[in-house]
């Protein structure tokens, strides 16, 4: 798995400028496409319209198109020359079950469904790069463009892998990109090692003995037990996790009872647990149930814990991340690359791809505006061109064979 990454050459600035100008000159039609996708969002594994648009465009530009992977996934493959390198670039396509409140002229027409994370933009960016790479790109090797369904909790990456993604479309490395609000528009961030957190969920059901609120001595109050569980869970990170590591335990939902004067039989707690390191993730998986059960028992109650593993942490590979950062520096200059970009505690199922192949997950600033997963969020069309240019330059610099006569014009 792994041809050596291509070396950087000094003539890259001229080619980078050429790519940026050419991509920007035709970005208007992709802006219209992005807004069309925003207007017609589709939930996980239901991206039929989006997938059809992707497949049609790729076929028009000469890609060999494979559909139906993980239901609605699409892979476009283009081979050029005799190069042996094989590159994968991934974009996600699905939307979220959120009611949009932006009042934009291209706001979602599907009630309760919204592109609140920018996957409409990610898909469009990769399509814009796909056309340029097919028509004007200077590269030699095999390019696999992966349009993935169901990133938002559906584990579409895991499903594509289970259906033979990397056996059918071998990749020496795979890269992905996500926009990030409140980072300057068009500025890039690269993080070696853990870049996004794992995410797991726990459903804790605290069972006691219900009764009249005026006679608590005759009951086993699951509300009081739950309150102590919530408080005790805060010690898991502060007292069990190394202070130099990251862990999050959040109780996001508590529900029990319906009346002020009735002690209920049970209370439900919903919890999210996050970590950067696998060993911290395993610690949280062990300690959250232990603490919940022990606290419940101290009040004469019981705690049933349904602990479900979600996405692992996104752990970028050092060599590929250094390459991704260098591409951004070569393409946009040092002022457009955030040297201090920090890991994010949100999660991403691109993590599954990085468990199978070396690669890196890159961030691009979306500018000021609403946060991800907000009903007010919108992808910033101003970053379509720089993001597509980035993919073009990354592909061109990865898919070269060596110091041939043509390499100076490629790189």
C-alpha positions as CSV (number, residue, x, y, z in Angstrom):
1,X,0.0,0.0,0.0
2,X,1.9,3.0,-0.5
3,X,4.0,4.4,-3.3
4,X,6.2,7.1,-2.1
5,X,4.7,10.6,-2.1
6,X,5.9,12.8,-4.9
7,X,8.6,15.3,-4.3
8,X,7.8,19.1,-4.5
9,X,9.5,21.1,-7.2
10,X,10.1,24.8,-7.4
11,X,8.1,25.5,-10.6
12,X,4.8,24.7,-8.8
13,X,3.7,28.3,-8.4
14,X,3.1,28.9,-12.1
15,X,1.0,25.8,-12.4
16,X,-0.9,26.6,-9.2
17,X,-1.8,30.1,-10.6
18,X,-2.9,28.5,-13.9
19,X,-5.2,26.1,-12.1
20,X,-6.7,28.7,-9.8
21,X,-7.5,31.0,-12.6
22,X,-9.0,28.3,-14.8
23,X,-11.1,26.8,-12.0
24,X,-12.4,30.2,-10.9
25,X,-13.4,31.2,-14.5
26,X,-15.9,28.4,-14.7
27,X,-17.1,28.2,-11.1
28,X,-20.4,30.0,-11.8
29,X,-22.1,26.8,-13.1
30,X,-20.9,24.9,-10.1
31,X,-22.3,27.6,-7.8
32,X,-25.6,27.0,-9.4
33,X,-25.2,23.3,-9.0
34,X,-24.4,23.7,-5.3
35,X,-27.5,25.7,-4.7
36,X,-29.6,23.1,-6.6
37,X,-28.2,20.4,-4.4
38,X,-28.9,22.6,-1.3
39,X,-32.5,23.0,-2.5
40,X,-33.0,19.3,-2.9
41,X,-31.3,17.7,0.1
42,X,-31.6,13.9,0.8
43,X,-31.1,11.9,4.0
44,X,-28.6,9.1,4.5
45,X,-28.9,6.2,2.0
46,X,-31.6,8.2,0.2
47,X,-29.3,10.3,-2.0
48,X,-30.9,9.0,-5.2
49,X,-31.2,12.4,-7.0
50,X,-27.8,13.6,-5.9
51,X,-26.1,10.3,-6.9
52,X,-27.8,10.4,-10.3
53,X,-26.5,14.0,-10.9
54,X,-23.0,12.9,-9.8
55,X,-22.9,9.8,-12.0
56,X,-24.2,11.8,-15.1
57,X,-21.6,14.5,-14.8
58,X,-18.8,12.1,-14.3
59,X,-19.8,10.0,-17.3
60,X,-20.0,13.2,-19.4
61,X,-16.4,14.0,-18.6
62,X,-15.1,10.5,-19.5
63,X,-15.0,8.8,-16.1
64,X,-15.8,5.1,-15.7
65,X,-18.7,5.3,-13.3
66,X,-19.7,2.7,-10.8
67,X,-23.0,3.2,-8.9
68,X,-24.9,1.4,-6.2
69,X,-22.1,1.0,-3.7
70,X,-23.6,1.1,-0.2
71,X,-26.9,1.8,-2.0
72,X,-26.3,5.3,-3.4
73,X,-22.6,5.6,-3.4
74,X,-20.8,6.5,-6.7
75,X,-17.2,6.1,-7.7
76,X,-15.7,7.8,-10.8
77,X,-12.5,6.3,-12.1
78,X,-10.1,7.9,-14.6
79,X,-6.9,6.4,-15.8
80,X,-4.2,8.3,-17.7
81,X,-0.8,7.2,-19.0
82,X,1.2,4.5,-17.5
83,X,1.6,5.8,-13.9
84,X,1.2,3.3,-11.2
85,X,0.0,5.6,-8.4
86,X,-3.6,5.3,-7.4
87,X,-5.3,8.2,-5.6
88,X,-8.7,8.3,-3.8
89,X,-10.5,11.5,-3.0
90,X,-13.8,11.4,-1.1
91,X,-16.8,13.7,-0.8
92,X,-20.0,13.1,1.3
93,X,-23.5,13.6,-0.2
94,X,-26.2,13.3,2.5
95,X,-28.1,15.9,4.4
96,X,-29.5,16.2,8.0
97,X,-33.0,15.8,9.5
98,X,-33.2,19.6,10.3
99,X,-35.8,22.1,9.3
100,X,-34.0,24.9,7.5
101,X,-34.6,28.5,8.7
102,X,-32.3,30.5,6.5
103,X,-35.0,32.0,4.2
104,X,-32.5,31.7,1.3
105,X,-34.0,31.7,-2.2
106,X,-32.5,28.3,-2.6
107,X,-33.5,27.0,0.8
108,X,-34.5,23.3,1.1
109,X,-37.7,22.3,-0.5
110,X,-37.9,19.1,1.5
111,X,-39.5,19.7,4.8
112,X,-37.4,18.7,7.7
113,X,-34.4,17.9,5.6
114,X,-31.4,20.3,5.2
115,X,-27.8,20.5,4.0
116,X,-26.7,21.8,7.4
117,X,-23.2,20.5,7.2
118,X,-22.1,21.5,3.8
119,X,-22.1,18.2,2.0
120,X,-23.8,19.9,-0.9
121,X,-20.6,22.0,-1.1
122,X,-18.2,19.1,-0.7
123,X,-19.9,17.2,-3.5
124,X,-19.8,20.2,-5.8
125,X,-16.2,21.0,-5.0
126,X,-15.2,17.5,-6.0
127,X,-17.2,17.6,-9.2
128,X,-15.6,20.9,-10.2
129,X,-12.2,19.3,-9.6
130,X,-13.3,16.2,-11.5
131,X,-14.1,18.2,-14.6
132,X,-10.8,20.1,-14.6
133,X,-8.8,17.0,-14.0
134,X,-10.5,15.2,-16.9
135,X,-10.2,18.1,-19.3
136,X,-7.2,20.1,-18.3
137,X,-5.4,18.2,-15.6
138,X,-1.7,17.2,-15.9
139,X,-1.3,13.9,-14.2
140,X,-0.4,10.3,-14.8
141,X,-1.9,7.3,-12.9
142,X,-5.3,6.3,-11.6
143,X,-7.8,8.6,-10.0
144,X,-10.8,7.3,-8.0
145,X,-13.4,10.0,-6.9
146,X,-15.5,8.6,-4.1
147,X,-18.9,10.1,-3.5
148,X,-20.1,8.6,-0.3
149,X,-23.6,8.3,1.1
150,X,-24.7,8.4,4.8
151,X,-21.9,10.2,6.6
152,X,-24.4,11.7,9.1
153,X,-24.7,8.7,11.4
154,X,-25.3,6.1,8.8
155,X,-21.7,4.9,8.5
156,X,-21.7,5.1,4.7
157,X,-17.9,4.9,4.6
158,X,-18.0,1.7,6.6
159,X,-20.6,0.2,4.3
160,X,-18.7,1.1,1.1
161,X,-15.6,-0.5,2.6
162,X,-17.6,-3.6,3.5
163,X,-18.8,-3.8,-0.1
164,X,-15.2,-3.9,-1.4
165,X,-14.4,-0.3,-2.0
166,X,-10.7,-0.5,-1.7
167,X,-10.5,-4.0,-3.3
168,X,-12.4,-2.8,-6.3
169,X,-10.8,0.7,-6.4
170,X,-7.3,0.3,-5.0
171,X,-5.9,3.5,-3.5
172,X,-2.3,4.2,-2.3
173,X,-3.8,7.0,-0.3
174,X,-7.2,8.6,0.3
175,X,-8.0,12.2,1.2
176,X,-11.1,14.0,2.3
177,X,-12.1,17.6,3.0
178,X,-14.6,19.4,5.3
179,X,-15.5,23.1,5.5
180,X,-15.3,24.7,8.9
181,X,-17.3,27.8,10.0
182,X,-15.6,30.7,11.8
183,X,-12.3,29.9,10.1
184,X,-11.3,32.5,7.5
185,X,-12.8,31.5,4.2
186,X,-10.5,29.6,1.9
187,X,-7.8,29.1,4.6
188,X,-6.7,25.5,5.1
189,X,-5.9,23.5,8.2
190,X,-4.1,20.2,8.4
191,X,-3.7,18.1,11.5
192,X,-1.3,15.2,11.9
193,X,-2.5,12.3,14.1
194,X,-6.0,12.7,15.8
195,X,-7.9,15.3,13.9
196,X,-11.5,14.5,14.9
197,X,-12.9,12.6,17.9
198,X,-14.5,9.2,18.1
199,X,-18.2,9.3,19.1
200,X,-20.1,6.7,21.1
201,X,-23.5,6.8,22.7
202,X,-25.0,5.3,25.8
203,X,-28.6,4.9,26.9
204,X,-28.9,4.5,30.6
205,X,-32.2,3.4,32.1
206,X,-32.3,3.9,35.9
207,X,-35.0,1.8,37.5
208,X,-36.4,2.3,40.9
209,X,-39.7,2.0,42.7
210,X,-42.3,4.6,41.9
211,X,-44.8,6.1,44.2
212,X,-46.4,9.3,45.7
213,X,-44.2,12.3,45.8
214,X,-45.4,13.0,49.3
215,X,-44.1,9.6,50.6
216,X,-40.6,9.3,49.2
217,X,-39.7,6.9,52.0
218,X,-41.8,4.2,50.3
219,X,-40.1,4.6,47.0
220,X,-36.7,4.1,45.3
221,X,-36.4,7.4,43.5
222,X,-34.7,7.0,40.1
223,X,-34.7,10.8,39.6
224,X,-32.4,11.4,42.6
225,X,-30.2,8.4,41.5
226,X,-30.0,9.8,38.0
227,X,-29.0,13.2,39.3
228,X,-26.1,11.6,41.2
229,X,-25.1,9.6,38.1
230,X,-25.0,12.8,36.1
231,X,-22.8,14.5,38.7
232,X,-20.5,11.4,39.1
233,X,-20.0,11.0,35.3
234,X,-18.3,14.4,35.3
235,X,-15.5,12.8,37.3
236,X,-14.7,10.2,34.6
237,X,-12.8,12.7,32.5
238,X,-11.5,14.8,35.3
239,X,-10.3,11.9,37.4
240,X,-9.8,8.9,35.1
241,X,-8.4,10.5,31.9
242,X,-4.9,11.8,31.7
243,X,-5.0,15.6,31.8
244,X,-2.9,15.7,28.6
245,X,-5.5,13.7,26.7
246,X,-9.0,14.6,25.6
247,X,-12.2,13.0,26.7
248,X,-15.8,14.2,26.7
249,X,-18.8,12.7,28.5
250,X,-22.0,14.7,27.9
251,X,-25.5,13.9,29.2
252,X,-27.6,15.4,26.5
253,X,-31.0,14.1,27.5
254,X,-32.8,13.1,30.7
255,X,-36.4,12.0,30.8
256,X,-38.5,10.6,33.6
257,X,-41.9,11.1,35.0
258,X,-44.8,13.3,34.0
259,X,-46.2,14.9,37.2
260,X,-44.7,17.0,40.0
261,X,-46.2,14.8,42.7
262,X,-45.3,11.4,41.3
263,X,-42.0,9.6,41.6
264,X,-41.6,7.6,38.4
265,X,-40.5,4.0,38.0
266,X,-37.6,4.8,35.7
267,X,-35.5,7.6,34.2
268,X,-33.6,7.5,30.9
269,X,-30.3,9.3,30.2
270,X,-28.8,9.7,26.8
271,X,-25.0,10.2,26.7
272,X,-22.4,11.0,24.1
273,X,-18.7,10.0,24.8
274,X,-15.8,11.3,22.7
275,X,-12.1,10.8,22.6
276,X,-9.1,11.3,20.3
277,X,-7.1,8.2,21.4
278,X,-8.4,4.6,21.2
279,X,-7.3,3.9,24.7
280,X,-9.2,6.8,26.1
281,X,-12.2,5.7,24.1
282,X,-11.9,2.2,25.7
283,X,-11.6,3.8,29.2
284,X,-14.8,5.7,28.7
285,X,-16.6,2.6,27.4
286,X,-15.6,0.9,30.7
287,X,-16.0,3.7,33.2
288,X,-19.4,5.2,32.1
289,X,-21.3,2.0,32.8
290,X,-19.3,1.3,36.0
291,X,-20.1,4.7,37.5
292,X,-23.8,4.6,36.4
293,X,-24.4,1.1,38.0
294,X,-22.5,1.9,41.2
295,X,-24.3,5.2,41.7
296,X,-27.7,3.6,41.1
297,X,-26.9,0.8,43.5
298,X,-26.0,3.2,46.2
299,X,-29.6,4.5,46.1
300,X,-31.2,1.0,45.9
301,X,-31.9,1.4,42.2
302,X,-30.5,-0.3,39.1
303,X,-28.9,1.1,35.9
304,X,-29.1,-0.7,32.6
305,X,-26.5,0.6,30.2
306,X,-26.8,0.1,26.4
307,X,-23.4,1.4,25.2
308,X,-23.1,1.7,21.4
309,X,-19.8,2.3,19.6
310,X,-20.1,4.8,16.8
311,X,-17.4,6.3,14.6
312,X,-13.7,5.9,15.6
313,X,-11.4,8.9,15.8
314,X,-10.2,10.4,12.5
315,X,-6.4,9.8,12.8
316,X,-4.5,11.4,10.0
317,X,-1.3,9.7,8.8
318,X,1.8,11.8,9.2
319,X,3.4,11.5,5.8
320,X,0.1,12.1,3.9
321,X,-0.8,15.0,6.1
322,X,2.6,16.6,5.5
323,X,2.0,16.2,1.8
324,X,-1.5,17.7,2.1
325,X,-0.2,20.7,4.0
326,X,2.6,21.2,1.4
327,X,0.0,21.2,-1.4
328,X,-1.9,23.9,0.3
329,X,1.3,26.0,0.9
330,X,2.4,25.5,-2.7
331,X,-1.1,26.4,-4.1
332,X,-2.1,29.3,-1.9
333,X,0.9,30.5,0.0
334,X,1.8,30.5,3.7
335,X,-0.8,33.1,4.7
336,X,-3.7,30.8,3.6
337,X,-2.5,27.8,5.7
338,X,-3.3,27.9,9.4
339,X,-0.2,26.6,11.1
340,X,-1.9,26.3,14.5
341,X,-5.1,24.5,13.3
342,X,-6.3,22.3,16.2
343,X,-8.2,19.0,16.2
344,X,-12.0,19.1,16.3
345,X,-14.1,17.1,18.8
346,X,-16.8,16.5,16.3
347,X,-16.7,13.2,14.5
348,X,-16.6,11.9,10.9
349,X,-16.9,8.5,9.3
350,X,-13.9,9.2,7.0
351,X,-12.2,7.6,10.0
352,X,-13.1,4.2,8.7
353,X,-11.3,4.9,5.4
354,X,-8.1,6.0,7.3
355,X,-8.2,2.7,9.2
356,X,-7.8,0.9,5.8
357,X,-5.6,3.2,3.8
358,X,-3.1,6.0,4.6
359,X,-4.4,9.5,4.0
360,X,-5.5,12.7,5.6
361,X,-8.6,14.7,6.3
362,X,-8.2,18.4,5.5
363,X,-10.2,21.4,6.7
364,X,-11.1,24.6,4.8
365,X,-12.5,27.7,6.4
366,X,-16.1,28.5,5.6
367,X,-15.8,32.1,7.0
368,X,-18.1,33.8,9.5
369,X,-21.6,32.4,9.8
370,X,-23.7,29.7,11.6
371,X,-22.1,26.6,13.0
372,X,-22.4,23.2,11.4
373,X,-25.7,21.4,12.1
374,X,-27.4,24.7,12.7
375,X,-30.8,25.4,10.9
376,X,-29.2,28.8,9.8
377,X,-26.1,27.3,8.3
378,X,-25.1,27.7,4.6
379,X,-22.0,26.6,2.7
380,X,-20.0,29.6,1.5
381,X,-19.9,29.6,-2.3
382,X,-16.8,31.7,-2.1
383,X,-14.7,28.6,-1.1
384,X,-15.9,26.5,-4.1
385,X,-13.1,27.6,-6.4
386,X,-10.1,27.4,-3.9
387,X,-11.3,24.1,-2.6
388,X,-11.6,22.6,-6.1
389,X,-8.2,24.1,-7.0
390,X,-6.8,22.4,-4.0
391,X,-8.1,19.0,-5.1
392,X,-6.7,19.5,-8.6
393,X,-3.2,20.4,-7.3
394,X,-3.2,17.5,-4.8
395,X,-4.1,15.1,-7.5
396,X,-1.6,16.5,-10.0
397,X,1.2,16.4,-7.4
398,X,0.3,12.9,-6.2
399,X,-0.2,11.3,-9.6
400,X,3.2,11.8,-11.1
401,X,5.8,9.2,-11.9
402,X,9.1,10.9,-11.4
403,X,11.5,13.6,-12.8
404,X,10.5,13.2,-16.4
405,X,10.7,15.9,-19.0
406,X,7.0,16.6,-18.5
407,X,7.1,16.8,-14.7
408,X,8.0,20.5,-14.5
409,X,4.9,21.4,-16.4
410,X,2.9,19.0,-14.2
411,X,4.2,20.3,-10.9
